[in-house]
Amino acid sequence: MVRPRLCFPSSEQLSGGSRTLACLLTGYSPQGAVVSWEVDGTAVTEGVLASSEEEKSGRYSSSSTLSLSRERWMKGELYSCKVLHHAHSQIQSLHRSQCEG
């Protein structure tokens, strides 16, 4: 089963003008993981960039990023990476307030 890992924006990004969240998938098999993003429970497609699945020793890895302007970042609170892999779904979420510290 795929276990996504959601990476927080760096401190440099938080003080700058953009935010990029990354959802990393590693060590899964078979291939075919699909990643989607939600902000406060609403699907988001703008600013999403997904990598192709890479295979190594029969295991796959991939990633998806969500890039946001500072304004869009400040409008949301709950950011979620959802993964669907052969009828199994996983979700990882973060709260913007946890990043702003």
Summary of the structure (lengths in Angstrom):
residues: 101
radius of gyration: 13.8
end to end distance: 32.3
largest distance: 42.1
contacts: 272
relative contact order: 0.29
helix: 16%
strand: 55%
